[in-house]
Amino acid sequence: MLKSWALPIAIACGAVCYPWASKLEFLVPYLLFAMLTIAYTRIGFHDLKLNALQWTLMAVQLVGCWTVYFALYHFNGIVAEGAFLCVFIPTAAAAPVITGMLGGSIPKLASFSLLCNLMVAFMAPVFLPWVDTTASADFWASFIKICEKV
């Protein structure tokens, strides 16, 4: 019973307690680490299998980011860049945890999350200089920096 209400209760508590809880934002990286550790320790490497759905989602993400960019570029370049990044950025690291809370397959989303993060780490240094001319054009330096953050 409590598990099915945990997500709405957490959202409501966050909305109500934001003024006070924002003072604890330094704890966010540690809480995310704990949450992801608990979610990922339940799956093994043999569970991380890529299937056609995940590759299709990657293709939709890659085609979608450029479609949104070119559709909005003629109206406003800054908005087009923001929309490009919203579609292009990887799946949230906490998505497998939320998926597990909602009864979905944690291994499937964890596989997609890992694939998506690797794709963005590889493609961002290639794509971003085309979108934003002030972005760094040094592929390896950008790739390593992104991998360090991921």
LORO-258967 format. One record per residue: residue number from 1; residue in one letter; chain; x, y, z of N, C-alpha, C in turn. Coordinates in steps of 0.02 Angstrom, whole numbers, plus 50000, padded with zeros to 5 digits. Example, Ala and Ser with C-alpha at 12.3 -4.5 7.8 and 13.67 -1.06 7.14 Angstrom:
# LORO-258967
{1,A,A,{50660,49716,50390},{50615,49775,50390},{50660,49835,50390}}
{2,S,A,{50642,49888,50354},{50684,49947,50357},{50645,50002,50394}}
***
This chain:
# LORO-258967
{1,M,A,{50041,49940,50000},{50000,50000,50000},{50044,50063,50000}}
{2,L,A,{50092,50065,50046},{50135,50124,50051},{50177,50133,49988}}
{3,K,A,{50200,50077,49958},{50242,50082,49898},{50204,50115,49840}}
{4,S,A,{50141,50102,49833},{50103,50132,49779},{50091,50206,49790}}
{5,W,A,{50094,50229,49852},{50085,50300,49867},{50150,50337,49879}}
{6,A,A,{50207,50302,49877},{50271,50334,49894},{50288,50391,49847}}
{7,L,A,{50279,50382,49782},{50297,50434,49734},{50253,50497,49741}}
{8,P,A,{50187,50491,49742},{50146,50551,49752},{50159,50586,49819}}
{9,I,A,{50171,50547,49871},{50186,50577,49937},{50252,50614,49934}}
{10,A,A,{50303,50586,49901},{50368,50619,49895},{50362,50684,49855}}
{11,I,A,{50323,50683,49801},{50313,50744,49761},{50277,50797,49802}}
{12,A,A,{50225,50778,49839},{50188,50826,49880},{50233,50854,49935}}
{13,C,A,{50272,50811,49967},{50317,50835,50020},{50369,50883,49991}}
{14,G,A,{50394,50867,49932},{50442,50912,49900},{50412,50980,49884}}
{15,A,A,{50350,50980,49861},{50317,51043,49844},{50303,51084,49907}}
{16,V,A,{50281,51052,49960},{50263,51087,50022},{50325,51108,50062}}
{17,C,A,{50374,51065,50065},{50433,51076,50107},{50492,51109,50071}}
{18,Y,A,{50482,51130,50009},{50537,51158,49970},{50574,51215,50005}}
{19,P,A,{50540,51263,50034},{50578,51319,50065},{50627,51296,50119}}
{20,W,A,{50609,51245,50156},{50654,51220,50209},{50702,51168,50182}}
{21,A,A,{50677,51124,50139},{50719,51070,50113},{50774,51096,50067}}
{22,S,A,{50764,51153,50036},{50815,51180,49991},{50881,51194,50027}}
{23,K,A,{50878,51202,50092},{50939,51213,50131},{50981,51149,50137}}
{24,L,A,{50951,51093,50119},{50985,51028,50122},{51008,51004,50054}}
{25,E,A,{51011,51049,50004},{51027,51028,49936},{51097,50998,49930}}
{26,F,A,{51142,51012,49977},{51208,50983,49975},{51206,50907,49983}}
{27,L,A,{51150,50881,50009},{51142,50808,50018},{51120,50772,49954}}
{28,V,A,{51098,50809,49904},{51070,50778,49843},{51117,50727,49811}}
{29,P,A,{51181,50743,49799},{51224,50692,49768},{51229,50627,49809}}
{30,Y,A,{51230,50633,49874},{51235,50574,49917},{51170,50534,49917}}
{31,L,A,{51114,50569,49918},{51049,50535,49916},{51038,50501,49848}}
{32,L,A,{51058,50534,49794},{51055,50502,49728},{51098,50440,49724}}
{33,F,A,{51159,50445,49752},{51204,50388,49753},{51171,50329,49790}}
{34,A,A,{51143,50343,49848},{51111,50290,49887},{51052,50260,49850}}
{35,M,A,{51011,50303,49819},{50952,50280,49783},{50972,50236,49723}}
{36,L,A,{51023,50258,49686},{51045,50220,49628},{51079,50155,49648}}
{37,T,A,{51117,50157,49702},{51150,50096,49725},{51099,50043,49744}}
{38,I,A,{51047,50063,49779},{50995,50016,49799},{50960,49987,49737}}
{39,A,A,{50946,50030,49688},{50911,50007,49628},{50955,49962,49586}}
{40,Y,A,{51018,49981,49576},{51061,49944,49531},{51090,49880,49562}}
{41,T,A,{51093,49874,49627},{51120,49813,49657},{51073,49754,49648}}
{42,R,A,{51011,49768,49630},{50963,49713,49620},{50968,49682,49550}}
{43,I,A,{51009,49711,49507},{51015,49683,49439},{51086,49660,49427}}
{44,G,A,{51094,49609,49387},{51159,49583,49369},{51178,49604,49298}}
{45,F,A,{51240,49594,49280},{51263,49612,49213},{51226,49572,49160}}
{46,H,A,{51207,49510,49175},{51171,49469,49126},{51101,49498,49111}}
{47,D,A,{51075,49540,49157},{51009,49571,49146},{51013,49631,49099}}
{48,L,A,{51072,49659,49089},{51080,49718,49047},{51085,49697,48974}}
{49,K,A,{51027,49689,48943},{51024,49667,48874},{50992,49722,48832}}
{50,L,A,{51022,49736,48775},{50995,49786,48730},{50948,49751,48680}}
{51,N,A,{50891,49782,48669},{50844,49753,48621},{50824,49805,48569}}
{52,A,A,{50781,49786,48524},{50762,49830,48468},{50728,49893,48493}}
{53,L,A,{50690,49889,48547},{50655,49947,48574},{50706,50001,48595}}
{54,Q,A,{50759,49980,48629},{50809,50028,48653},{50845,50061,48594}}
{55,W,A,{50862,50024,48543},{50895,50053,48485},{50847,50100,48448}}
{56,T,A,{50783,50081,48446},{50733,50125,48414},{50727,50190,48453}}
{57,L,A,{50725,50186,48519},{50722,50247,48561},{50783,50291,48550}}
{58,M,A,{50842,50261,48541},{50902,50300,48528},{50896,50336,48461}}
{59,A,A,{50870,50301,48411},{50862,50332,48345},{50811,50389,48349}}
{60,V,A,{50757,50379,48385},{50707,50432,48393},{50738,50492,48428}}
{61,Q,A,{50779,50479,48477},{50811,50533,48514},{50858,50573,48467}}
{62,L,A,{50898,50538,48428},{50945,50572,48383},{50909,50609,48327}}
{63,V,A,{50860,50578,48297},{50822,50612,48244},{50779,50668,48274}}
{64,G,A,{50751,50655,48332},{50707,50705,48364},{50743,50769,48384}}
{65,C,A,{50804,50763,48408},{50840,50823,48430},{50853,50869,48371}}
{66,W,A,{50872,50840,48314},{50884,50881,48254},{50819,50907,48224}}
{67,T,A,{50766,50868,48226},{50702,50890,48200},{50677,50950,48240}}
{68,V,A,{50680,50946,48306},{50658,51002,48348},{50702,51063,48336}}
{69,Y,A,{50767,51052,48330},{50813,51108,48319},{50797,51145,48254}}
{70,F,A,{50792,51108,48199},{50779,51140,48135},{50709,51170,48131}}
{71,A,A,{50661,51140,48166},{50593,51167,48165},{50590,51235,48202}}
{72,L,A,{50631,51243,48253},{50628,51304,48294},{50681,51356,48276}}
{73,Y,A,{50732,51336,48239},{50789,51381,48227},{50769,51445,48191}}
{74,H,A,{50722,51441,48145},{50703,51500,48106},{50663,51549,48149}}
{75,F,A,{50633,51525,48203},{50595,51569,48247},{50640,51601,48300}}
{76,N,A,{50682,51559,48332},{50725,51584,48385},{50782,51533,48395}}
{77,G,A,{50843,51555,48382},{50901,51510,48387},{50914,51485,48457}}
{78,I,A,{50905,51529,48507},{50917,51509,48577},{50866,51456,48599}}
{79,V,A,{50804,51467,48582},{50752,51418,48599},{50765,51352,48563}}
{80,A,A,{50788,51356,48501},{50804,51295,48463},{50861,51257,48497}}
{81,E,A,{50912,51293,48521},{50967,51259,48556},{50942,51226,48620}}
{82,G,A,{50901,51260,48658},{50873,51232,48719},{50831,51170,48706}}
{83,A,A,{50789,51174,48655},{50746,51117,48637},{50789,51058,48613}}
{84,F,A,{50842,51073,48575},{50888,51021,48552},{50916,50984,48612}}
{85,L,A,{50940,51022,48662},{50970,50990,48721},{50918,50951,48761}}
{86,C,A,{50857,50976,48765},{50805,50939,48802},{50792,50870,48772}}
{87,V,A,{50794,50866,48707},{50782,50801,48674},{50846,50759,48674}}
{88,F,A,{50904,50791,48667},{50967,50756,48659},{50996,50729,48724}}
{89,I,A,{50985,50762,48780},{51017,50742,48842},{50995,50672,48862}}
{90,P,A,{51038,50638,48899},{51023,50568,48916},{50966,50561,48966}}
{91,T,A,{50942,50500,48970},{50891,50483,49019},{50916,50499,49088}}
{92,A,A,{50874,50524,49131},{50894,50541,49199},{50921,50479,49235}}
{93,A,A,{50972,50490,49275},{51002,50434,49311},{50953,50402,49360}}
{94,A,A,{50906,50441,49385},{50858,50415,49433},{50799,50380,49399}}
{95,A,A,{50795,50382,49333},{50738,50352,49297},{50727,50278,49313}}
{96,P,A,{50781,50237,49318},{50769,50167,49336},{50737,50159,49405}}
{97,V,A,{50754,50203,49451},{50725,50199,49519},{50650,50214,49515}}
{98,I,A,{50633,50268,49480},{50562,50286,49473},{50525,50232,49435}}
{99,T,A,{50557,50204,49383},{50526,50149,49346},{50512,50090,49391}}
{100,G,A,{50559,50074,49435},{50549,50020,49483},{50491,50034,49530}}
{101,M,A,{50486,50097,49553},{50431,50115,49598},{50364,50109,49563}}
{102,L,A,{50363,50121,49498},{50301,50117,49460},{50287,50048,49433}}
{103,G,A,{50331,49999,49448},{50319,49930,49427},{50348,49911,49360}}
{104,G,A,{50391,49954,49332},{50422,49939,49267},{50484,49897,49275}}
{105,S,A,{50517,49884,49219},{50576,49842,49218},{50639,49885,49229}}
{106,I,A,{50669,49877,49287},{50730,49915,49302},{50787,49894,49256}}
{107,P,A,{50798,49829,49243},{50853,49811,49198},{50847,49841,49127}}
{108,K,A,{50786,49843,49100},{50778,49871,49033},{50794,49945,49032}}
{109,L,A,{50770,49983,49082},{50784,50054,49083},{50856,50067,49102}}
{110,A,A,{50886,50026,49144},{50956,50034,49161},{51000,50023,49099}}
{111,S,A,{50982,49973,49058},{51018,49961,48996},{51013,50021,48949}}
{112,F,A,{50952,50048,48943},{50942,50106,48900},{50979,50167,48928}}
{113,S,A,{50978,50175,48992},{51011,50232,49024},{51087,50230,49011}}
{114,L,A,{51116,50171,49018},{51188,50164,49005},{51204,50177,48932}}
{115,L,A,{51163,50148,48887},{51173,50159,48815},{51165,50233,48797}}
{116,C,A,{51115,50264,48824},{51101,50334,48810},{51157,50379,48834}}
{117,N,A,{51183,50366,48894},{51238,50407,48920},{51301,50399,48879}}
{118,L,A,{51315,50338,48857},{51373,50327,48814},{51365,50361,48746}}
{119,M,A,{51304,50358,48719},{51291,50390,48655},{51300,50465,48660}}
{120,V,A,{51274,50495,48713},{51280,50568,48721},{51353,50587,48733}}
{121,A,A,{51389,50548,48772},{51460,50563,48783},{51499,50562,48718}}
{122,F,A,{51480,50518,48672},{51514,50513,48608},{51490,50565,48558}}
{123,M,A,{51424,50577,48557},{51395,50621,48506},{51395,50695,48524}}
{124,A,A,{51393,50712,48588},{51391,50782,48608},{51450,50822,48582}}
{125,P,A,{51512,50796,48586},{51567,50835,48558},{51563,50844,48482}}
{126,V,A,{51525,50801,48449},{51516,50807,48377},{51459,50856,48361}}
{127,F,A,{51403,50848,48396},{51343,50887,48382},{51345,50959,48408}}
{128,L,A,{51369,50968,48468},{51363,51034,48500},{51400,51090,48464}}
{129,P,A,{51459,51079,48435},{51489,51134,48396},{51447,51155,48335}}
{130,W,A,{51406,51110,48309},{51362,51128,48253},{51305,51171,48277}}
{131,V,A,{51279,51155,48337},{51222,51191,48365},{51244,51258,48394}}
{132,D,A,{51298,51258,48432},{51322,51319,48465},{51395,51329,48443}}
{133,T,A,{51406,51381,48405},{51473,51392,48377},{51524,51411,48430}}
{134,T,A,{51502,51429,48491},{51549,51445,48545},{51571,51383,48583}}
{135,A,A,{51541,51325,48569},{51558,51263,48603},{51627,51239,48582}}
{136,S,A,{51659,51203,48626},{51726,51176,48612},{51723,51126,48555}}
{137,A,A,{51772,51130,48511},{51774,51084,48454},{51824,51027,48465}}
{138,D,A,{51857,51025,48523},{51905,50973,48538},{51868,50910,48561}}
{139,F,A,{51863,50860,48516},{51823,50801,48529},{51846,50763,48592}}
{140,W,A,{51909,50745,48596},{51932,50701,48650},{51928,50736,48718}}
{141,A,A,{51944,50800,48721},{51939,50836,48785},{51866,50839,48808}}
{142,S,A,{51821,50852,48761},{51750,50854,48778},{51724,50785,48797}}
{143,F,A,{51743,50735,48759},{51721,50666,48773},{51744,50644,48843}}
{144,I,A,{51806,50657,48860},{51831,50637,48926},{51796,50675,48982}}
{145,K,A,{51785,50740,48972},{51751,50780,49022},{51680,50755,49034}}
{146,I,A,{51645,50738,48980},{51576,50712,48987},{51577,50645,49023}}
{147,C,A,{51624,50601,49004},{51628,50535,49037},{51644,50541,49111}}
{148,E,A,{51686,50590,49129},{51700,50601,49200},{51637,50620,49239}}
{149,K,A,{51595,50661,49208},{51534,50684,49242},{51482,50628,49247}}
{150,V,A,{51479,50586,49195},{51431,50532,49194},{51454,50477,49242}}
***
